[in-house]
């Protein structure tokens, strides 16, 4: 029973990470294009992706189950379905803080502009 619960929770976090990972890459690419010259774009983009992925990973590691359904199959094994929730507002706040605290990105980063840019993109997913 516990193995089914653990596997379900891990699968939920993995699915959310895949979805957010794509969002992070797209956000970093789009934002770095608007903020930096072409010579710096790749460097800024990689640094932003690294910082934002770290934030997402920490949030997923700290996430809690919001809903769980456990079923016993006819063969006597267990099947579990788990839902987790990550706050968009909290994630954007933490990303903004991480990016503004990064020495590598401090010249390129405008917190207010990033927040508006990210909120527009987040509203679409």
Order of alpha helices (4+ residues) and beta strands (2+ residues): alpha-alpha-beta-beta-alpha-alpha
